Amino acid sequence: MAWWFWVLRGDDSVVVVDCGSADASLAERWEISGFRRIDEILPTLGIAPGDVANLVLTHGHWDHAGAAGLLPNARVLVRQRELDWWRAEVEAHGGERSGLRAEDLAEISGRAEALGDEEVEPWPGVRLIPGGGHTPGSQWVRVGDVALASDNAYLYDNLDGPTPVGACFDEAANLAALRDIAGCAHVAPGHDPAVAARYPEVAPGIHLIG
């Protein structure tokens, strides 16, 4: 499996979708080779981490939300349903459980803009779409005809069935999301190494989608 996050760059703005992890020990535990933190990757694109003003979290799992602290000035857009589940899990179990961590939740405290259950378009042409089914409040991002599926589709195989992802809170919602995602001309699943083969590499480990 591969471990992706995404950067949307406009004429005068940058939006990051998910941010990976900042914890090298977790990367080692999961046997992630070539682990690189987002603050090491963004400068390759000429982006200073402190200049990122907006971070979209598709869900709260550590491998997608665990490096929010490396983007200290970013407003964090996340679904209210996800925040509620995240808080409940942390309060009930006090630490890492189901891929959720108390320290990651604490890091976005005070910076989170909680979204409701509706689709929103916070920037022209960028749509945040709820109901992916992977977690209670997961969402995916559509930019024109590009779908950033995140873990609502781990792999292209999930789209081909469609076949729900392995960790799924709402199978019907996941299947509906997979059908919508598959309707886009370009799709980036959350963990498929085939993304690297489908889209050109513009810098080491960085691929242009679309």
Residue, then its C-alpha position, 0 to 999 in steps of 0.5 A: m500500500a501507498w500513503w497519500f495526501w494531496v495539495l490543491r494549488g490555486d493562483d494565490s492559495v494552497v489547500v492541503v487534503d489530509c496530512g499524513s503522520a508525523d510519528a516515525s514510530l507509527a510508520e515503523r510499526w506499520e512497516i512504511s518504507g520511505f516515510r517522509r513527513i509533510d513538512e519535508i515534502l511541501p518545500t519541494l513544491g515551494i510551499a512553506p508549511g506555515d503558509v498553508a491556510n487550509l487543511v481538509l481532513t477526510h477523516g480522523h485516522w492517524d495516517h490522514a490527520g496525524a501531522a496537523g501540528l506541522l501545519p500550525n496556521a491552517r484552519v481545519l475543515v472536518r465533519q461534525r459527525e467525525l469530530d463527535w465520533w473522534r471525541a467519544e472514542v478518545e473519552a471512552h478509551g483514552g488514547e489510540r483506538s480504531g486509528l484515532r489518537a487523543e493527541d491528534l484531536a488535541e492538535i486541531s482543537g481551536r482550529a477545526e471548522a465543523l461541517g454539517d452533513e451537506e456538500v459544500e464548496p468552500w473554494p470555487g470548483v472544490r467540493l467537499i462531499p460527505g457520506g463516504g462510509h469509511t468512518p461515521g463522518s468521512q468525506w471525499v473531495r472533488v476538484g473539477d473532474v478529479a476525485l480525491a477518494s481518500d479511504n472511501a476507496y483504499l484501492y482502484d479495486n474498490l471502485d471496480g466492484p464496487t467493493p466496500v473498503g475493509a474498515c467500513f461503518d456504513e456499507a451502503a454509504n460507501l457503495a454509493a460514494l464509490r459509484d459517485i467517485a467512479g464517475c470522475a475522470h481521474v481518481a486518487p484512492g487513499h492507499d493505492p500504489a498504482v496512482a504512481a503508475r497512472y499519473p506523472e511524477v513531477a518531483p520525487g514521490i509527488h504526482l500530478i493528478g489530472 
